[in-house]
Each structure stands twice: as structure tokens, then as C-alpha cells.
Amino acid sequence: MAALSPQERILRAALTLLEEHGIDAISTRAVSAAADVQPPTIYRHYGDMHGLLNAVASAGFTTYVHANAARARHDDPVQELREGWHLHVDFGLKHPHLYALMYRAPETGTLSPAAREAFAALHALMSRVAGTGRLAISVDRAAAMIHRAGMGYTMGQLSTPEVDRSMSDAMLDAVLNAILTPDTTTSHRPQEPGAAAHAVALAALLPTLEAPLSHAERNLLEEWLCRLM
């Protein structure tokens, strides 16, 4: 097996320090000692400690992506959304320091680039839900609600001594009830999706349609659809 490069050793050392001791353990001295490099090597590869922390968060996100890719895919994006919620929560509870770094960058209090990438994947999944006619509100709003609920629940559980799994299911059901139309395949009293759900579905599908519309016409249609949501 080929020896790790200095850049790889730095990243692995920082990730190990984070997972075992928390973000306060990541210092120039600690990382350089663990990686067996001189402190200037860290800055040559990562610019500054903020750049290194972003790289650590991205490495953690890669772990999350691999776990996500390992699960079975579903034709039903709502089921995939449910399973994705539980995977997200489980990842946060198993990797608390890494999760906190991803979703609460210490210098700015904002999301890390890795967390923004994760949100983009969630947004794409919500577009698939919208395409089935199951989304009752806009894709942007639905993705934001799921994201904030999942992040809030996970962060809350990390600050309490006992994990309440039933609360996770209850929060997910509450959010899904707020953003989805009734499932006509299981409901005893099927309901047809309202105008808003049709508008959301068409807006989500519009970028993929080869409709004979000019740029101005497409923008106008998008504006009308937004008014119906």
C-alpha cells in the first residue's frame, strides 16, 4: 500500500482528532504532530485552519454519501425521503463532532460547503417528490422545512443524555403531513391533489420539458405557477 501524502496525513489526523476529542482539539500544533509534518505544511495545502476544517467536513460528507449510496433505492421518492431522514439522524448521532462541524461552522455560524452539498441533494429529491404530484408546497420551502427539522432534531438530541427515537418519527410525520398531499394509494377516502400540488409538480418538471416556449414565456409560466402554490 502506497504511503499517504502529507496532505492526506493532515486530513486524516484532523478527522481523527475531531471524532475522538471534538473541534477544540484541532490546532496547528496537534494536527502537525499527529500528521508528522511541519505547521507550514498545513497552510500550504489548506490555506488556513478554516480551509482545513472545511476539508474535514467534506471528508465526513463523503462518508455520509457512501452510507447513503449503500441503501436500496426506491421508485417512490417519498419512501426514499423517509429513509434519508433516518440515515441523516443516525449519521449525526454516530458522529456528533463531525455533524456539528458540518452544520455549524465555528467561525461564521453558517453551514459548511459539505452541508450545502447535502442540502442540494435533498433539494433534488424534493423535486422528484414534486414530480409525482405529492408535494403541496414549493420545492424550495419543502426542502428547507425538512432540512431545518432534521438538523434541529439531531442537534437537540446531541445536547441531551438520552436519545428519543419516537420523537424523530413524530417530527418526520409532522413535517411530511405539512408538505405532502394525501397518498391516494393508501387513503380510505382518496382526495385529488389540489391546484397547488399540480402547480408544484409542473414547476418541478418544467426544466426537463422540451416545451415550445420562449424564455419570456417560460418565465411567465413559472410566475403563474408560483402564484398557485
N, C-alpha and C positions, 0 to 999 in steps of 0.2 A: 504494500500500500504506500502510495506516494506521501511524503511528508507534507504537512499543512503549510501553506504560505503564511508569512507574518500577518497579513490581512485576515486570513481565516482563523488564525490563532487568537487574534484580538477579539474577533466577533464571538468565537466560542467561549473565550474567557469571560467576556462581558455578559453573555447569556447565562453562563453557569453562576456567576456572582449574583445576577438578578434573581434567578429561580431559587437559589439557596438562601439568599440573605436580603433581598429587596433592593430597590433602586438606590438607597443611600450607600450601599456597598460598592457601587460603581464609581470609582475615582480613577484619575490618571495613574496614580501610584499603584492601586490594587490591580487594575487591568494590565498595566505594563509588566508587573511582577508575575501575574498568573499566565500571561502570554509569552513571557520571556523575551520582551522587546524593550527598547528604549522609549520613553514617553513621546519624543518627537515622531516616532513611527506611527503612533495613533493618529496624530493630527495630519500626517502626510496622507494617510489612507482615508480618513473620515472627516477631515476639516476641523472639527471641534467635537466636544462631548455631546452636543446636541445631535450632530450628524451620526455619531456612534449609536446613540440611543434610538434614533430613527431606524438605523440598520438592524439593531437588535429587535425592535418591534416588527420589522419586515420579516426577519428570520422566524419570529414567532408566528406571524401570519402565514408563512409558508407551511408551518406545522399544522395550523388550523385548516388550510386549504387541502393538505394531504388527507387529513381526517375526513373532511367533507367529501372529497373525491372517492373515498373508500366505501361510502354508503351507497345503497341502491338508489337509482333514480326512479322517479315516478312520472307517469303520464299526467297525473293530477298535480299541478303546481301548488295547490293548497296543502296537500299532504306533504309535499316537499318543504313547504314553508313551516309546517308544524315540526317536522323532524329537524329542520335547520335551526329553529328556535332552541330545541333541546340540546343540539350539538353546541350551539353558541354558549349556552349556560354552562354545560358540562366543561367546556374548554376553560371558561373563566374561573370556575371553581377548582379545577385541577391545576391551573397556572395563574394564581392570583396576582403575583407581582408583574408577570408579563402582561396580563389582561389590563391591569391598572396603567401600565406604561402605554399600551396600545390606545386606550380610550381616555386617557387623561394625561396628556403631555405635560411634564412638570414645569417647563419654562413658561408656557403660554396658556395652559389650561384648556387646550384645544385637542382635537383628535389628531393622532399621528397619521402619516401617509398610509400606513398599513391599515388603520381603521377606516380611512376614507375609501381605500380599495375594497374593504369588506362591505362597506355601505353601497358601493357601486354594484357589487354582486347581488346584494339584497334588492336594490332598485330594479335590476334586470329581472329578477324573479318576480317582483310585483308586477312588472309589465306583462309577464306570462300569465299571471293570475287575471289581470285586466283583460287579456285577450280571450279568456274563456267566458267573459261576461259575469264573473263572480265578484268583481270589485265595485263597491258602491261609492267610493270617493276617488279622487285623483291618485295617480301612481305616486307622485311626489309626497302627498300628505300621508298616504298609507305606509310608504316606506319609512317616513320619518316617525310615524307612530310606533311601528314595530321596532324600529331601531332604538328609540328612546325608552320604550318599555323594557326591552330585553337588556339594554345597558343598565337601566335603573334598577331592575330586579337583581341582576348579577352583582352590581356594585353594592347594593344593600345587603345581599347575602354574605358578601365578603367581609362586611363590618359587623356581622352577628356571629355568635358562637355556634349556633345550630342552623342547619340548612332545612328550610321548609319547602320540600318538593311540591306539596299540594298547592302552595301559593304560586309556583311557576305555572302550573296548569291553569289555575284560576285566572291569572293575569293574561296568559295567552288567549284563553277563551273570551275574556272580556274585550281584548283588542280586536280579535277576529270578528266578534259579533258587531263591533263598531264599524269595521271597514268592509265586510263582505255582505253580499246579497244572500238570501236563503238558498240552501242547497236543494234544488228541486228533485234531485235523485233520491233523497232520503226523507224529505219532509212529508208528513201525512196530509198537509194542506199546501200543495205546491203553489208558489207565487211566481208570476212572471217578473223578471227584472224590470225595474222602473227605467225612466228615461235617463236618469243619471248613470246607471250602470251601463246602458248601451253607449252613452257618450264617452264614458271612461274607456270602454272596450275599443271603440272606434279610434279614439285618440291614441291608444297604445299601439294599435295596428297600423295607423296612418303612415308612419315612417317606412313600413315594409310594403305598402301597397304601390303598385305601378299605376296609380290613377292619373288620367289625363288632366292634371290640374297645373296651372301656373303657380309660381312661387307665391304670388299675391293671393291667389285663390286658396292655396293650402293654408296660408297664414290666417285668412279669414275664417276658414272652416275650423281651424284649431281654436280660434277665439270664440266661435259659436259653441263648440263642444265644451269649452271651459265654462261657459255661462250655464250650461245644463248640468254640470257636475255638482 
